């Protein structure tokens, strides 16, 4: 998971991808067959980003945020890895932020998130995808701003009508494994948490899910009415801050992912923890 946070919940810069693109977060060693890496690199996440920006522009006007100026141009340590950052805002969107990384060896990352302005209690759109030549690790969700267990009205407002959508992709993209109780409260009833070997079929399935989930979020945004009660606005801000704090805590430690091909050529990835 990718984000940073400070002590002030009013600052949208909490969601910037600074740490992940810096030297201390980006360390890769490789020994994988070029053919496998080349096959993986052909299934890129660029069309996900392109679709997201174009589809969002159908619903609202996107203006570059201050983060675009600060982090729009990043360079990799090896000079070959491609890093792209997009950052926008709109009347109902506090921050739309996309970070994509494509390595020449087949490693790819997409971290895409949309945070609503605090006047709206909308869920947070979240897509976190990590890909190597042998595995995809995926989280796609409309993260609830408030507890869907204790606040049934919130669950009914945003998720009840989307349950069939979650069930559809839950069958196509199997559950990725155990999630801790601490982390589970930050996920919605329709979360997609999955792991699978890369394939063109699964890539298209993931793209379809990404499109459907984003369209659903944008429809919710279109229907959302702004809150005028200052106390409720502060509750929404605090909820976003808790979410960002959780993500920052998950990003404090590295995970080391080792994968091997059939000839025992091992590739080691030192990545942000994706352990929930």
C-alpha positions in Angstrom: 0.0 0.0 0.0 1.3 3.4 -0.9 0.8 6.7 0.9 2.2 9.2 3.3 0.6 11.0 6.2 1.4 13.8 8.7 -0.3 15.0 11.8 -2.7 17.4 10.1 -5.8 15.6 8.6 -6.6 18.8 6.6 -3.6 18.4 4.3 -4.4 16.6 1.0 -0.7 16.1 0.4 -1.0 13.1 2.8 -1.8 11.0 -0.3 1.3 11.8 -2.3 3.4 8.9 -3.5 6.7 10.4 -2.3 8.1 7.5 -0.4 7.5 4.9 -3.0 9.3 6.7 -5.7 12.3 7.6 -3.5 15.4 5.6 -3.3 14.6 4.0 0.0 11.4 2.5 -1.3 12.6 1.5 -4.8 15.2 -1.2 -4.7 15.1 -4.1 -7.2 17.5 -6.9 -8.1 16.7 -9.1 -11.1 17.7 -12.4 -12.7 14.7 -13.4 -14.6 14.5 -14.7 -18.2 13.9 -11.8 -20.6 11.1 -13.7 -22.4 9.0 -13.9 -19.3 9.5 -10.2 -18.4 8.7 -9.2 -22.0 5.4 -11.2 -21.9 4.4 -9.5 -18.7 5.3 -6.0 -19.9 3.0 -6.3 -22.8 0.1 -6.3 -20.3 0.5 -2.8 -19.0 -1.6 -0.7 -16.7 -1.4 2.4 -18.9 -4.8 1.8 -20.4 -6.2 1.6 -16.8 -4.9 5.1 -16.1 -6.1 6.4 -19.5 -9.6 5.1 -19.0 -9.8 6.4 -15.5 -8.9 10.0 -16.5 -11.1 10.0 -19.6 -14.1 8.5 -17.8 -13.7 10.9 -14.8 -13.6 13.9 -17.2 -17.0 12.8 -18.5 -18.4 13.5 -15.0 -16.4 16.5 -13.8 -13.7 19.0 -14.7 -10.3 17.9 -13.6 -7.7 20.5 -12.7 -4.1 19.7 -12.0 -3.3 19.8 -8.2 -0.2 21.2 -6.6 1.2 17.7 -6.4 1.3 17.5 -10.2 3.9 20.3 -10.2 5.9 18.8 -7.4 5.9 15.1 -8.5 4.9 15.1 -12.2 8.4 14.4 -13.3 10.3 11.5 -11.6 13.3 9.6 -12.7 14.2 6.0 -11.7 17.5 4.9 -10.3 18.3 2.6 -13.2 17.4 5.0 -15.9 15.2 2.4 -17.6 12.2 2.2 -15.3 9.3 4.4 -16.3 7.5 6.3 -13.6 4.4 8.4 -14.2 2.4 10.5 -11.8 -0.9 12.2 -12.3 -2.6 14.4 -9.8 -5.9 16.2 -10.1 -8.8 17.8 -8.2 -12.3 18.8 -8.9 -15.4 20.3 -7.1 -16.1 17.0 -5.5 -12.7 15.4 -5.6 -10.1 16.4 -3.0 -7.4 14.4 -4.8 -7.2 12.0 -7.7 -3.7 10.5 -7.7 -2.2 7.9 -10.0 1.3 6.5 -9.7 2.4 3.9 -12.2 5.8 2.2 -12.5 7.0 0.0 -15.4 10.3 -1.8 -15.1 12.2 -3.0 -18.2 12.1 -6.5 -16.5 8.4 -6.9 -16.3 7.8 -5.5 -12.9 4.8 -3.1 -12.8 2.9 -1.1 -10.1 -0.3 0.9 -10.3 -1.4 2.9 -7.3 -4.6 4.8 -8.1 -6.8 6.5 -5.6 -9.6 9.1 -5.5 -10.3 11.0 -2.3 -13.6 12.9 -2.1 -13.7 16.4 -0.6 -14.6 16.3 3.1 -18.1 17.7 2.4 -18.9 14.3 0.9 -18.9 11.0 2.8 -18.2 9.1 -0.4 -16.0 6.0 -0.2 -12.4 6.3 -1.3 -11.7 4.7 -4.7 -8.6 2.5 -4.4 -6.7 0.4 -6.9 -3.4 -1.1 -5.8 -1.8 -3.6 -8.3 1.7 -5.1 -8.2 2.9 -7.4 -11.0 5.9 -9.5 -11.7 6.5 -12.0 -14.4 5.0 -14.7 -12.2 2.5 -13.1 -9.9 -0.1 -10.3 -9.7 -1.1 -8.9 -6.3 -4.3 -6.9 -6.5 -6.5 -4.8 -4.2 -9.5 -3.0 -5.8 -12.1 -1.4 -3.6 -14.4 1.5 -2.7 -12.9 1.9 0.7 -15.6 2.9 3.2 -15.2 6.2 4.9 -17.2 5.0 7.9 -17.8 1.6 9.5 -20.1 -0.6 7.4 -20.7 -2.9 10.4 -21.9 -0.5 13.0 -23.3 2.1 10.5 -25.8 0.1 8.5 -27.2 3.3 7.0 -23.9 4.0 5.4 -23.6 0.5 4.1 -27.1 0.7 2.6 -26.4 4.1 1.1 -23.2 3.1 -0.8 -22.9 -0.7 -1.0 -26.1 -2.7 -0.9 -26.9 -2.1 -4.6 -23.3 -3.0 -5.5 -23.2 -6.4 -3.8 -24.0 -8.2 -7.1 -21.0 -6.5 -8.7 -18.8 -7.7 -5.9 -20.1 -11.2 -6.1 -19.5 -11.3 -9.9 -15.9 -10.4 -9.7 -15.4 -12.4 -6.5 -16.1 -15.5 -8.5 -13.8 -14.5 -11.4 -11.0 -13.3 -9.2 -10.6 -15.6 -6.2 -9.9 -14.4 -2.7 -6.3 -13.7 -2.0 -6.0 -15.0 1.5 -6.5 -14.0 5.2 -6.9 -10.3 6.1 -6.4 -9.1 9.7 -9.3 -7.8 11.6 -7.5 -4.5 11.9 -7.3 -4.1 8.1 -10.7 -5.6 7.4 -12.5 -2.5 8.8 -11.0 -0.4 6.0 -12.3 -2.6 3.3 -15.9 -2.7 1.9 -18.2 -5.6 1.3 -17.2 -5.6 -2.4 -13.4 -5.5 -2.0 -11.4 -7.5 -4.6 -8.3 -8.9 -2.9 -6.7 -11.5 -5.1 -3.4 -13.0 -6.3 -2.9 -14.9 -9.6 -0.2 -15.7 -12.2 -0.2 -13.1 -15.0 -2.2 -14.0 -18.1 -4.0 -12.0 -20.8 -7.3 -13.4 -19.7 -6.9 -12.3 -16.0 -5.5 -9.0 -17.1 -8.7 -8.3 -19.1 -10.8 -9.5 -16.2 -9.0 -7.0 -13.9 -9.5 -4.2 -16.4 -13.2 -5.0 -16.6 -13.4 -4.9 -12.8 -11.5 -1.6 -12.7 -13.8 0.0 -15.2 -17.0 -1.2 -13.5 -15.8 -0.2 -10.0 -14.7 3.3 -11.2 -18.0 3.8 -13.1 -19.9 2.8 -9.9 -17.8 5.3 -7.9 -18.4 8.1 -10.4 -22.1 7.4 -10.3 -22.1 7.7 -6.5 -20.1 11.0 -6.9 -22.7 12.4 -9.3 -25.5 11.7 -6.8 -23.7 13.0 -3.8 -24.9 16.1 -2.0 -22.4 18.2 -0.1 -22.6 18.3 3.7 -23.0 21.8 5.3 -22.7 20.7 9.0 -19.1 21.6 10.0 -19.1 18.8 12.6 -20.0 16.2 10.0 -17.3 17.6 7.6 -14.7 17.2 10.4 -15.9 13.6 11.0 -15.3 12.9 7.3 -11.8 14.5 7.5 -10.9 12.4 10.5 -12.1 9.3 8.7 -9.8 10.0 5.8 -7.0 10.7 8.2 -7.5 7.3 9.9 -7.4 5.6 6.5 -4.2 7.4 5.5 -2.6 6.6 8.9 -3.5 2.9 8.4 -1.9 2.9 4.9 1.2 4.7 6.2 1.6 2.2 9.0 1.4 -0.6 6.5 4.1 1.1 4.5 6.7 1.4 7.3 8.3 -1.9 6.6 9.5 -3.7 3.5 8.2 -7.0 2.3 10.6 -9.2 0.4 9.0 -11.2 -2.4 11.0 -13.9 -4.0 9.8 -15.7 -7.1 11.5 -18.4 -9.2 11.0 -19.7 -12.7 11.2 -23.4 -13.6 14.9 -23.2 -13.9 15.3 -21.8 -10.4 16.4 -18.4 -11.5 15.3 -16.3 -8.6 14.2 -12.7 -8.7 13.9 -10.8 -5.4 11.7 -7.7 -5.0 12.0 -5.4 -2.1 8.6 -3.8 -2.0 6.2 -2.1 0.2 4.3 -4.5 2.5 1.1 -5.7 1.0 0.3 -7.8 4.1 -3.1 -7.0 5.5 
